[in-house]
Amino acid sequence: MTETVIGQETDLPLQVPPSPRIPKVLQAAAFVALRRPMTRLLAPKYDGAFTLRIPVFGNVVIVTDPAMAKQVFTTSTDDLGNLQPNLSRVFGPGSVFALEGADHRKRRKLLTPPFHGRSIKNYEKIVEEETLRETASWPQGVEFETLEPMMRITLNIILRAIFGADGAELEKLRRIIPPWVTLGSRLVVLPTPTRDFGRFSPWRKLADYRREYNAVIDFLIEQATADPRLDERTDVLALFLRSTYEDGSAMSRSEIADELLTLLAAGHETTASTLAWAFERLSRHPRVLADLVAEADADTDGAELRQATILEVQRARTVIDFAGRHVLAPSIELGQWRIPKGYSVMVSIGQLHSNTDEFPNPDQFDPQRFIGNRPNTFAWIPFGGGTRRCVGAAFANMEMDVVLRTVLRHFTIETTSKPDEKWHSRGVAFTPKKGGRVTVRRR
């Protein structure tokens, strides 16, 4: 059925996709608790899109069709802005997540250089060093979780990339960032309370983490500013301190703090989760694993299969399941529908990655589908799409490539016939429920 809404700035009827015939309170509860299976259940019943009423976000159109996803990602940012609310609730108002339009474009120009081209090549040695450091203590012949080791590896990598060195202050960040990110990712999908529930509330804990973080960043900025070799440094903090917008203005300290937090949080959890899924998948696919070992052992820089495997892990075990936008224009066209101002549009990444037209036999884990065949930009979207595609996508890909190569060269991963690990929601990201458990032996 089609729902008709009266336009806010015109009297034209606005046709939005149909909504399931279940009470809105049940829609809301099901989406909050079971958004992935709920979307998978509803998608086949509707023609590429359906509408839900979701807590925090309000009226939301869920998109499951690649053609409509392309419309979402190519629509002007003046018409479709960032999802509201978004992760800036955790990262702060100076984060790129909080910015719209021209401000967002200017900030991305400052963020791009450290995570592309030659800069990424310079970080490969750091990735290998941190992988070797963490794996040195891996148990042999005993099954263990890979998720937490991957979290430590990716956090250490992004810390070194951002700050360029180690020390007591970075040790403080290693302590507070993981629990802060976990707590923040759970709270970001919940309504913000209108009153203070005291020192034992999770929102107060979130604020405490932020105060501790700000103190560390203030110290590190002071230290970097006083460094006589600041102009020679290649770390991200130094680049931020040296960078200016086209009008000559610079990022404020609070903006730098918010942006560094964005990189620290978004730059390690999703990559680590994908790597844990990679180990879970490879331990259950011996032929793929054997071919990857042979490729890693070869005396060449070949990585075609490893790259294809990374793409397939991101498709088959999507860590972030939605990419969202908010309608700013009086209305936008989406397929046969017209969506009014104030609605949100969420592209279901998991459903696009299961599209049978784009990915035949989608339930089959098959890296060969990406050998010599780059995926459709609007059907394979683990990093989102359009102007808000993850600025660190190339950096994350490099991390996963080097971590996998290093582990494959130094360890034998034992295969298993155990059932696939189930999905576990950490709030924003999905991880293997048992942590991506594997058994390894040093080669």
N, C-alpha and C positions, 0 to 999 in steps of 0.2 A: 504494500500500500504506500501511497505517497502522502507525505505531510505537507500542508500548505501553510506558509508563514507570511504575514503581511510585512512588506519591506519597511525598513526603518526610515529611509529617506525618499522612497517612492511608494506608490500605491500598487505596484506590480506584484502579483503573487510570486513567492519564491518557493520553488519545489526542492525539498531536501529528500535524501534517500529514506526509505522506510525504516521503521524501528521495530524490533521484536515485540510481539504481543505478550509481553510480560510486564508486571508492575515495575515502574521506574526504580523503586527502592530495591527490588531484586536485581535489576540490571546493574545498579550501582554496586551492590554487595558482591555480585558475581565478578564484575570487572576488577574490583579492588583485590579480591582474594584469588581469582583464577583467570586473569586476563588472557593468558596465552591459550589455554584450552577453550575458553569461551569464544575467542576470536576464531579459532580453528573450527569450532562447531557451527558458528553462524555464517562464516564466509561462503560456503557452498549454497546457502539458502538465498543469497542476495546477489544482484548483478554488479559486483565490483565495489559496492559501498553500502553501508548501513549506518543508522544514527543511534547513538546512545546518550543517556544523561548520566554523566560521570561526576562523582564528588571532586571538588577542587576545580575541575576543568569545565563543568557545565555541559552544554550541548556540544557533542562531538560527532563528526562524521568519520567513520573508520573506513579507510581505503584499502582494498585488497587487490586491485587491478593495476598492472604495470603502466598502461596507457594513462590512467588517472593519476598515478604516482608521478609520471612525467609532467602532467599539467601542474601538479602541486609544486614540483621543484623548479619549474620554469616560469611560474607566475611571478610578476613583479613583486619585489619586497615591499613596495608601497601598498599593494593590495593584500598580500599574505605575509604577515610578520611572524616573529618568533612565537612559539607556543607560550601561552600565559596560564598559570605561572610556570616557571622553568627552573633549571638548576641554579640560577642566580640567587635563589632563596638560600642556597647553601654557600655559593662561591662569593656572593657580594655584588653590589650594584656596579662595580668597576669591571666585572667579568664580561668577556665577549658575549656570553649568554644573555646579558641584560641589555645589550645594545641593539638598536634598530637602524635601518636605512643607511644614511651616509656615515653615521658614527660607527656602525658595524663594519662597513666597507673599509674605513680608514684604519680601524683597529686590526682587521685581518691583514692589511698590508704590512703592519708592524710585526705581526706574529709569524708571517710566512717564511722569511729568510732563514731562521734557525732550523727549520724542519723540512728543508728541501735541498736538492742538489748536493754540492760539495759538503755542506754542513753535515748532512746525514752520514756521508762517508766517514767523516771525522769521528763519529760516535761509535762506529762498528767495533773498535778496539775496546771501548768501555763495556759494550754489551758482552763481548767474549770474556773479558776479565771478570765481570760480575757473575756470569754463568758458571765459570770455573770455580770461583770462590764459593758460591752456594752449593754446587754439586759435589764439592770435595768431601762433604760430610754425609752424602746420601748413603742410606743403608743398602747393603747388597743382599739379594735373595729374600728380602722381606718387603711385603707390599706396604706402600705408604702413599699419602696424598701429595699430589704435585701442585695443587692450587696455592697453598701457603708459600712454598718455595718460589713459585712463579711470582707471587705478590712481592716477595722480598727482592727478587732479581729486578723486576720492572720498576719498583720504587727506588732502589739504589741507582738504577740507570738514569731515571729522570732527575733525581737529586743531583747527580754528578753533571748531567747535561745542563741543568739550570744554574747550578752554583759553581761548577768547575773545580771544586775541591771538597775535602771532607773536614770533619771537626766536630766539636761538642754540639754546636747549634744544629748541625744536620742530624746528629744522633737524637736530638729532641724531636725533630720532624719525623724521624723514623718511628718514634714512639707514638706520636699523636695522630699522624695522618691516617694509618689503617683503621683504627676504631672510629675516627671522625668520619671518614668516607662511608664506612658501613652504616653508621647511625644516620648520617645525612641522607644517604640514598633511600633509607626506609621512611624517613620523615618527609621527604620532598613530595611524596604522593599523598600525604595526609593534610587536612586543613590546618592552618596555623592557629593555635589557640588564641583566644581574645584576652586571656588573663594569664598571669604568671602562676604556675602550679608548684612553685617552690624549688629548692635546690636539688631535689631528687628527680625532677622531671627531665625527660630526654631533651627538651628544648633548652633548658638551662645548661645541661651538659654540653650541648652543641655550642652554646654561647661561650662556655668556659674554654672549649677547644679553640675557639676563634681568638679569644684574648691571648691565650698562650702562643698561638701561631703568630699573631701580630707582633708580639714582643720579639720573637725570633727573627722575623722578616725585617723589622726595624733595625735590629742589630746588624744583620747581613747587608742591608742597604747602606748603612753608615760605614761599614767595613769596606764595601766595594767602592763607595764614593771617595773614600780616603786613599784608595789604592793608586799609587803613582803609575802603575802599569794597566790601568783600566782600559785605555785605548787599544791595548794589545790582546786583551782577553777575548775568548771566543764563546764563553758560557752565555746562557740566555739572559741571566740577570744583567750582565755587563751590556749586552746588546739592547736590552730594554732601557737601561740608564742612558745610553748614547743615542737612542733613536728619537726622532722628532717627526711630527706630522708635517704635511706640506706647508702649513702656515708657520712652522718653526716652533710650535709649542711641544711640550714633552708630556709623557704620562705622569700623572701625580703618583705619590707614594702609595696612596690607598688603591689606585687603579693597578699599579704594579703588584701589590700584595694580592688583590683579587685575581689578577690574571695568572700569577704564579701558582696560586691555589688551584685554579682551574686546570692548569697543566699538570700539577702534581696528582690531583685526584683523577681527572679524566684520562691522564696519561699513563696510569699504571694498572688500575683495576680491570678495565675492559681487555687490555692486552694480556694480562695475567690469566684472566678467565678463559680467553680464547686458547691460550697455550695449554691450560689444564684440559680443555676439551680436546685439543690436538693429541695429547698423550692418551686420553681415554679412547679416542677413535683409533689411533695407530695400534694400540695393544690388542684391538679386536679385528684388525685387518692385516694379517701377516704378509700378504703379497705386496701391499702398498708399502709396508714397513721395510721389507727386504729391498725393494727398489730404491727407497729413500736412502738406506744405508749405503747401497752401492754408489749412488750419486754423490753422497757426502764424502765417501772414501776416494773418489776419483781425483786425479791430479789436475783437475780443471776447476774453473769457477762456475761450472754449470749448476743451475738451481731451478731448471724448468719444472721438474716434478715437485720440488719443495714449494715453489711458488703456487703451483696448481693445488697442492694439498692445503696450503694456507687458505686459498680462496674457497676450497670445498668445506673446510672446517667452519669458516665464517658463514657459509651458506647453510650448511646442515645443522649447525649448532649456534644459532644466532644469539649473541650475548645481549644486545640491546634490541628490543622487539618493536619499538615504535619511533618514528620521526614525526614531530608535530609542527603545525603552523597555526596562526590565529588570523581570522578574517578581519582585515582593517577597512577594506573598501565597503561601499554599500552592499555589494554582493559580488560573488565570483562564480564563473561557470566551471563545473566539474562534471565532465561527461554529459549526461542528459539533465543534470541537476543544476540548480542555482542556489548557492549557499549564502545566507545573509550575514551581515556584519555581526560580530560577537560570537559566532560559532567558532569552534576549533576543528581542524582537520588533522587526523593522525593516520599516517601511512603505516600499515602493518608490515614490517620488514620480514617477519617470519612467514607470513602468507605469500609475499612476493617470492621468497626463497623456495617456496614449495609449489610454485606455479608450474604445472605440467607442460605448458606450451614452451616456457623458457628453459625448464630443467626436467627433461624426461626422467621418469623413475626417481622422483625427488627424495624418496625415503632411502634410496641406496646411496651409500657413501662411495663416491667415485671421482677421485681427482682427475681422471682422464678426460672428464667432460670439459676441463679447462686447458688441456694441452693444445696449444695452437689456436685457442678459441677464447678470446677475451669476453667476459660477460657483458650483457646489456647494462648500460649505465643506470637504467631506471628499473631494473629487475634485481640486480645484485647490489644491495645498498647497506652493507654492515656499518659504514661510516656516515650514513645519511646521504643527502643529496642536495644539489643546488648550491646557493651561496652560503649555506650553513653546514655544508659537508665538513666533517672533522678536519681541522687544519693540520692535525698531527698524523693523518692517515699514512703518509709515506714513511714517517718515522716509526710508527707502530709495525708496519709491514717489515721494515728492516730489522727491528727488534726480534720479531717472531722468526724470521729467516735465520738470523745468527744464533739465537738460542737453540732452535731445532738442530741446526747444523752442528753446533758444538756438542750437544747432548748425544746425537747420533754417532759422532766420531769417538766419543769417550765411553759410551755405555751401550750394552745390549739390553734392549727393552724386551722383556718376556711377553709373549702373547697369551691371551686368555679367551676362554669360551664363556665367561660370565655374561649375564645379561647386561645390556647397555645401562649406563648410569642415567637416572632420571634427572629432569630439570629441577633446579632449586633457585628460587627468587631471592636475591639479596636486596630487593627494593627496586633498583633501576636495572641492574644487570642480572643475567641468568648464568649460573655456574653448574658444573656437575654436582649432583646431590652428595656424592661421597668424596668429592674433592679431586676427581680425576686420578684414581688410585692406579699405580703401576708397580711392577717389580722389575728391578734392573740389576745388572752385574757389570762391573767395570771391565772394559775390554783390555 
